[in-house]
Amino acid sequence: MKVKMILPALTEALSPFWRPIKYHLFPPLGLATIAAFFDPDDEIDLQDEHVERLNLDDEPDLVVIQVYITSAYRAYEIADHYRQKGAYIALGGLHVTSLPEEAAQHADTIFLGPGEDTWPEFLKDFRAGAPAKVYQSKLRTLVGAPPIRRDLIKRYHYLVPNSIVVSRGCPHHCDFCYKDAFYKGGKSFYTQPVDDALAEIDRLPGKHLYFLDDHLFGHAAFASELFEGMKGMGRIWQAAATVHSILKPGLLEQAVEAGLRSLFVGFETLDPTNLRSQHKYHNLNRDYNLAIQRIRDHGVMVNASFVYGMDSDDETVFDRTVEWAIKQGVETATFHILTPYPGTNLHTEMAAANRITSQNWDLYDTRHAVYKPAQMSVETLEAGYWQSYRDFYSWSSIWRAAQTKANWRS
C-alpha cells in the first residue's frame, strides 16, 4: 500500500520572517507515531510542508493529514486535491477533534482524539475494505505502543531533530486549553512505561534532547523514575513544567542531575483573578519569584509564557508583565493573545456571550484578537502584544535582565 502522510504548513509559517527559524524546529512526531502501526512493506512518504515543498503529483492509496486550526484551510485544500485523484483521505488532529462535522466534508474517515488505539483498528478495517467514517479514541494507553518511525523523519531539515514525547496530555484543566476537548471520553493524562521512554531516548543520536510533553513533571512518580534512569546518559535537555511542580522539593533537583538546562513555564498571568477565571488553579497562591529563583539556583534557563487579554487585563498589563519578567532575569519569554479555540470551555463561554468576532481559523494563531476583550480594544490588545516582544528583547532589557544574575560579569 502506498501511503502519503502530510503535515500542512500553518498559515503563519508561510511568512518569510517566521518560517526559516520557528517552523524548522521540530519534526512531525505525531505522524511518525501513527506510521509505526503500518506494515513493514507499506510504502510511506512523510512530508512536512514547513520544511519542504509538497509533491502533489504522486498517486497514493491512502493520504493521512494532521490538522491544526491555522493549517485547516490548507489541509482541506490538500485533502480535496487527493480525493479528486481517487485517494482515500484520513484526517485527524486537534482541529478535527474540535470540529468533526467541518473536517468530515473533506475526508473519507476522521479520527477524534489520540490515535494509539484507533489507528490499528482503522488499518484492519481498511485492509478488509470496510473502514468506518469516524474513529473515536477511548482506550488511553501507551503500553505496548511500537517505537515511532524516526526513519521517516528527514532530520537534516530540523534545528531540533532530537525532540521526544513520553506522555500524553496534562493533569490540569485550564479553560483556554485544547487538552480537554482532544482527550474527551477517556484519560486526559498518561505516560509511557519508563523503560520504553528510556529506550526511545537511547535511540536518539548526539547529546541534546527536547521534551515536547505538555507537562513532563505532571506525574511525579513517572518523572522521578525517568530522571533517575537518565542519570549517566550524558544528555542535555529542556522541557515544560508548571510553577507548582517547580516549587515541590526533590523533582527539580533530580531533573537537573539528569541534564535539565532549560524549562518552559506557563506563568500566563500575574493576576490571580485571571487564574481563577481560566481555572488555572495550580498557579494560584504560588510564589512566581521563588519558582524562578529555584530554577536559577540550579543553573537552569527560564522560558516564560504569558497570555494577554483575560478579562481582568487592561492596557497596563503589557508593561507590568514585561517589567516583571525583566526584573526576574527571565532569559526568554513568549507572549500570546488569549484565543478561544473551538471545543474549549473558553470558546463555549465567549460564544454564549456573543464575544467571538471571527471564525477565520487563520487568525487563531495567538497573535490576533478574535473576540471582544473586556477592558481594552482589539487594537490595544494586538499592539500591546507586539510591543511586549520589542520591549522584552531590546538591548537595554537584555542588559537589565543579565544584571539580576549574581555571576553576570563572568
C-alpha positions in Angstrom: 0.0 0.0 0.0 1.2 3.5 -0.9 0.7 5.9 2.0 1.2 9.7 2.0 1.4 11.4 5.4 1.3 15.2 5.4 1.8 17.9 8.0 0.4 21.0 6.2 2.1 24.4 6.9 0.5 26.6 9.5 -0.7 29.8 7.9 1.7 31.9 10.0 4.6 29.6 9.0 4.4 30.9 5.4 5.8 34.3 6.4 9.4 34.7 5.2 10.3 36.1 8.6 9.0 33.3 10.8 9.3 30.2 8.6 13.1 29.8 8.4 13.5 29.5 12.2 10.5 28.8 14.3 8.9 26.3 12.0 12.0 24.4 11.3 12.4 23.4 14.9 10.7 20.1 15.4 9.8 17.1 13.2 6.2 15.8 13.0 6.3 13.2 15.8 2.5 12.7 15.7 2.6 11.3 12.1 5.7 9.3 12.7 4.0 7.8 15.7 1.0 6.8 13.6 3.3 5.4 10.9 4.5 2.8 13.3 1.2 0.9 13.0 1.6 0.3 9.3 3.0 -3.0 7.9 6.8 -3.1 7.1 6.1 -3.5 3.4 3.8 -0.4 3.2 5.4 2.4 1.3 5.2 5.6 3.4 6.2 9.0 2.3 6.0 11.5 5.2 6.2 15.2 4.2 6.3 18.3 6.4 5.3 21.4 4.4 7.1 23.6 6.9 10.5 22.4 5.6 9.9 21.1 2.1 7.7 21.6 -1.0 4.9 19.0 -1.1 4.9 16.6 -4.0 1.2 16.6 -5.0 1.7 14.7 -8.3 2.0 11.3 -6.7 -0.7 8.6 -6.6 -1.0 7.2 -3.0 -3.7 4.8 -2.0 -4.1 6.4 1.4 -3.5 10.1 2.4 -3.1 10.9 6.1 -3.2 14.6 7.1 -2.7 16.1 10.6 -4.8 19.2 11.0 -4.2 22.2 13.4 -6.5 25.2 13.4 -4.3 27.5 11.4 -3.4 24.8 8.9 -7.1 23.8 8.5 -7.8 25.5 5.2 -4.5 24.3 3.7 -5.2 20.8 5.0 -8.7 20.7 3.4 -7.2 22.0 0.1 -4.7 19.2 0.0 -7.3 16.6 1.0 -9.7 17.7 -1.7 -6.9 17.6 -4.3 -6.1 13.9 -3.4 -9.7 13.0 -3.1 -10.3 14.1 -6.7 -7.4 11.8 -7.7 -9.1 8.8 -6.1 -7.1 8.5 -2.9 -8.7 7.6 0.4 -8.4 10.6 2.8 -7.9 10.3 6.6 -7.9 13.4 8.7 -7.0 13.7 12.4 -5.6 16.1 15.0 -6.7 18.9 17.3 -8.9 20.8 14.9 -10.6 17.6 13.5 -11.5 16.6 17.0 -12.9 20.0 17.8 -14.9 20.4 14.6 -15.6 16.9 13.3 -18.5 17.9 11.1 -16.4 20.5 9.3 -13.5 18.1 8.8 -15.7 15.3 7.6 -16.6 17.3 4.5 -13.0 16.8 3.3 -12.3 13.2 4.4 -13.4 9.6 4.0 -12.5 8.9 7.6 -11.9 11.2 10.5 -10.1 10.4 13.8 -11.2 12.0 17.1 -8.7 12.2 19.9 -5.3 10.5 20.1 -4.6 7.6 17.7 -2.8 4.9 19.5 -6.0 2.8 19.9 -7.9 3.8 16.8 -5.2 3.5 14.1 -4.7 -0.3 14.4 -8.5 -0.7 14.3 -8.8 1.5 11.2 -5.9 -0.2 9.3 -7.5 -3.6 9.9 -10.9 -2.3 8.6 -9.3 -0.5 5.7 -7.4 -3.6 4.5 -10.7 -5.5 4.8 -12.4 -3.0 2.6 -14.8 -1.7 5.3 -13.4 1.4 7.1 -15.7 3.4 9.3 -16.4 7.1 8.8 -15.4 8.0 12.3 -12.9 6.5 14.8 -13.2 7.8 18.4 -10.4 7.2 20.8 -11.5 5.6 24.1 -8.7 3.3 25.3 -5.9 5.6 26.5 -2.6 3.8 27.0 1.0 3.8 25.6 1.8 0.4 26.9 2.9 -1.8 24.0 2.9 1.1 21.5 5.6 0.5 18.9 8.6 2.9 18.6 7.9 5.8 16.4 9.2 5.7 12.8 12.1 8.1 13.1 13.5 6.6 9.9 10.8 8.6 8.0 11.9 11.9 9.5 14.3 14.0 7.4 16.5 15.0 10.3 18.6 17.4 8.3 15.6 19.8 7.9 15.2 20.4 11.6 17.0 22.5 14.2 15.9 20.2 17.0 15.6 16.7 15.4 16.0 15.1 18.8 12.5 16.0 20.1 10.6 13.4 22.0 7.3 12.9 23.7 6.9 10.4 26.6 3.4 11.3 27.8 0.1 12.5 26.5 -2.0 15.4 27.8 -1.8 17.1 31.1 -3.3 16.6 34.6 -4.7 20.1 34.7 -7.9 21.6 33.2 -7.4 25.2 32.0 -10.3 26.8 30.2 -8.3 28.1 27.3 -6.5 24.9 26.5 -7.4 22.4 23.8 -6.5 19.4 26.0 -9.9 18.5 27.5 -11.5 18.7 24.1 -8.9 16.5 22.4 -8.9 13.8 25.2 -12.7 13.8 25.8 -14.1 10.4 26.5 -11.1 8.9 28.3 -8.0 9.6 30.3 -6.5 13.0 29.6 -3.1 12.4 31.0 -1.0 9.2 30.8 2.6 8.2 30.2 4.8 5.7 28.5 6.3 2.9 30.6 9.6 4.4 31.9 11.7 1.6 30.2 10.1 2.5 26.9 10.8 6.2 27.4 14.5 5.5 28.2 14.8 3.2 25.2 13.5 5.9 23.0 16.0 8.4 24.4 18.7 5.9 23.8 17.8 5.6 20.1 18.5 9.3 19.6 22.0 10.3 18.5 24.0 13.2 19.9 23.7 14.8 23.3 20.7 17.3 23.2 17.0 16.4 23.8 13.9 18.5 23.7 10.9 17.0 25.5 7.7 18.3 23.9 5.4 16.9 26.6 2.8 19.4 27.8 4.0 18.8 31.4 6.9 16.4 31.8 6.7 16.8 35.6 3.0 16.1 35.7 3.2 12.5 37.0 5.7 12.8 39.8 6.5 9.1 40.2 7.0 8.7 36.5 9.1 11.8 36.2 11.3 10.8 39.2 11.9 7.3 37.8 12.6 8.7 34.3 15.1 11.3 35.7 16.8 8.6 37.7 17.1 6.4 34.6 18.6 9.3 32.6 21.4 9.9 35.1 24.7 9.0 33.5 23.3 9.2 29.9 25.2 12.5 29.4 22.2 14.2 27.9 21.4 18.0 28.0 17.7 18.7 27.7 14.8 21.1 28.0 11.1 20.5 28.8 7.9 22.2 30.2 6.8 22.3 33.8 4.3 24.2 36.0 5.1 26.6 38.8 3.6 24.1 41.2 5.9 21.3 40.2 8.9 23.5 40.3 8.2 24.6 43.9 8.0 21.0 45.0 11.2 19.9 46.6 13.1 17.0 45.0 11.8 16.6 41.4 13.6 19.7 40.0 16.9 18.6 41.6 16.5 15.1 40.1 15.9 16.7 36.7 19.0 18.9 36.9 21.1 15.9 37.8 19.7 14.1 34.7 20.7 17.0 32.5 17.9 19.6 32.6 19.2 23.0 31.4 16.0 24.9 30.3 12.4 25.0 31.3 9.3 26.3 29.6 7.0 27.6 32.4 3.4 28.8 31.8 3.1 31.7 34.2 0.3 33.0 31.9 -0.7 36.0 34.1 0.3 37.9 37.2 -3.3 38.4 38.2 -5.0 35.8 40.5 -8.4 36.8 39.3 -7.4 35.8 35.8 -6.1 32.5 37.0 -9.4 31.7 38.8 -11.5 32.7 35.7 -9.4 30.3 33.5 -9.4 27.5 36.1 -5.6 27.6 36.2 -5.8 26.8 39.9 -2.4 25.1 40.1 -0.8 28.6 39.6 -2.9 30.2 42.4 -1.1 31.2 45.6 2.2 30.1 44.1 5.3 32.3 44.6 6.4 33.0 41.0 9.5 34.8 42.2 10.5 31.8 44.3 9.9 29.4 41.4 12.3 31.4 39.2 14.8 31.6 42.0 14.8 27.9 42.4 15.3 27.3 38.7 18.1 29.9 38.6 19.8 28.4 41.6 20.1 25.1 39.8 21.6 26.7 36.6 18.5 26.3 34.5 17.2 28.8 32.0 13.6 30.0 32.1 11.4 30.4 29.0 8.4 32.2 30.5 5.0 32.1 28.8 2.3 34.8 29.2 -1.2 35.2 27.9 -2.8 38.7 27.3 -6.5 39.5 27.1 -8.0 37.8 30.0 -11.0 39.6 31.5 -9.0 41.4 34.3 -6.4 42.7 31.8 -6.4 46.4 30.9 -3.9 48.4 28.9 -1.4 48.4 31.7 -0.9 44.6 31.6 1.8 44.7 28.9 4.2 47.0 30.7 3.6 45.3 34.0 4.3 41.8 32.6 7.4 42.7 30.7 8.8 44.7 33.6 8.3 41.8 36.0 10.0 39.3 33.6 13.0 41.6 33.1 13.4 42.1 36.9 13.2 38.4 37.4 16.1 37.9 34.9 14.0 35.7 32.6 16.1 34.6 29.7 13.4 34.1 27.1 9.7 34.9 27.0 6.8 34.1 24.7 3.7 36.2 24.7 0.3 35.2 23.4 -3.2 36.7 22.9 -5.9 34.7 24.5 -7.5 32.6 21.8 -10.9 30.9 22.2 -10.2 27.6 20.3 -13.3 25.6 19.3 -14.0 22.9 21.7 -12.6 24.7 24.8 -14.6 26.0 27.7 -13.3 29.4 26.8 -14.9 29.2 23.4 -18.2 28.0 24.8 -18.4 30.9 27.2 -17.4 33.5 24.7 -19.7 32.2 22.1 -22.6 32.3 24.6 -21.8 35.9 25.4 -21.6 36.8 21.7 -18.0 37.9 22.2 -16.3 36.0 19.3 -15.8 38.3 16.3 -14.2 35.9 13.7 -14.4 32.4 12.5 -11.4 32.7 10.2 -9.2 30.0 11.5 -6.1 31.6 10.0 -6.4 34.3 12.7 -6.5 31.8 15.6 -2.7 32.0 15.9 -2.5 33.8 19.3 -1.3 36.9 17.5 -4.7 38.2 16.6 -7.7 39.1 18.8 -10.7 37.2 17.5 -13.0 38.2 20.4 -14.1 41.4 22.2 -11.7 42.0 25.1 -13.4 43.1 28.4 -11.3 46.1 29.3 -9.5 47.3 26.2 -10.0 47.5 22.4 -8.8 44.8 20.0 -6.3 47.3 18.6 -4.8 48.0 22.0 -4.5 44.3 22.7 -2.8 43.5 19.5 -0.5 46.5 19.7 0.4 45.6 23.3 1.3 42.1 22.3 3.7 43.2 19.6 5.2 45.9 21.8 5.9 43.3 24.5 8.2 41.5 22.2 10.0 44.7 21.2 10.4 45.8 24.8 11.4 42.5 26.3 14.0 41.7 23.6 15.5 45.2 23.4 19.2 45.5 24.2 18.5 47.6 27.3 16.1 45.0 28.6 18.6 42.2 28.0 21.3 44.1 29.8 19.0 44.8 32.8 17.9 41.1 33.0 21.5 40.0 32.8 22.4 42.2 35.8 20.0 40.3 38.0 22.3 37.3 38.0 25.0 37.0 40.6 27.6 35.9 38.1 26.6 38.2 35.2 30.0 39.7 34.8 31.6 36.3 34.2 
